[in-house]
Amino acid sequence: QARCRDHTRRIFEKHGMENVGYWVPQEIPNTLIYIISHDSRQAATDSWASFRADPEWTEVARASQVDGQILAKAPEFVFMDATDYSAIR
């Protein structure tokens, strides 16, 4: 969570990703769920590519894993559209 709180959110924004929210499930320890927003699926693809190539992110990721890998598995991606009755549109 420190990596996300202190670095990732800001670097996401730098690459056109809008931070919507971050949650820690009560029943699933060591899990972080987050929603970020993109203008389109192509924008998401482009943003993720530039994010992964960002030298600052590369260094942040390396430094945060000096004592070992911090992710048990790669993040899962789910693309969603808000319904017309959602508070988030």
N, C-alpha and C positions, 0 to 999 in steps of 0.2 A: 504493500500500500504506500510505503514511503516513496518508492520510485514513481508511482502514478501521481501521488499528491504533489511531489516536489519537482517533477520534470515532465512526465508523459503528457499530462493535460495541456501544458503550455506548448509542447512540441506538436501535439495534435492540432491545436489552433493555428500554429505557424504554417501547417500544411493544409489548411482549409477544412479541418474537421471541427464541427461544433460539439462541445461537451454538453450533453443533455443531463446526465445523472450517473451516479456511481452508488452501488449497493453491495452490502455484505450479507448474504443469506444467513439467517439464524441457525438453520438446520444443516448447513453445509460448511463446515469449518475450512478455513484457508481458501476461500473462494471470493472472487470479485466479479460482479456483474456490472457492466456499464453500457450505456447507450450513447452513441455519437451520431451526429447527423451530417449528411452530405446532400448536395443539390441533386445528384443523380447517381446511378450505379457506376457510370463512367467516371464521375468525379471521385467516387469512393476508390475505385481502382487506381486512379492517378494519385490521389492523396496518400494511399497506403504505399505506393511505390516510392514517392518522394520522401515519406516518413522513414521507411526502412533504409533509404540511402543517405539520410541526413547524418553528417559526421557527429553532430551533438548527440543524437539518439544512439548512434553506434557506441560512443564513449560512455554514455549513461548506462546503457545495457551492459557493457563490459564491466564497468565499475560495480554495478549492483550484483553481479554474479561472480565476483572475485572469490567468494567462499563456496561457490557451487550454484548450479542452476536454480532459479526461483520459480519457474513455471513447470508444473507436472506434465502439462501438455500444451500444444499450441492453442491460442484463442479460437473459439468458434465464432463464425460469422453468420448472422441471420439478418436478411434484409426485410424491412417491414414498412408498410404504409399505414399511417394513422387513419382511423375510421372518421366519418363525418361527424360523429358524436363524441370524439375524443377531445380532451382538454388540450392535448398537444396536437397541433396540425401544422 
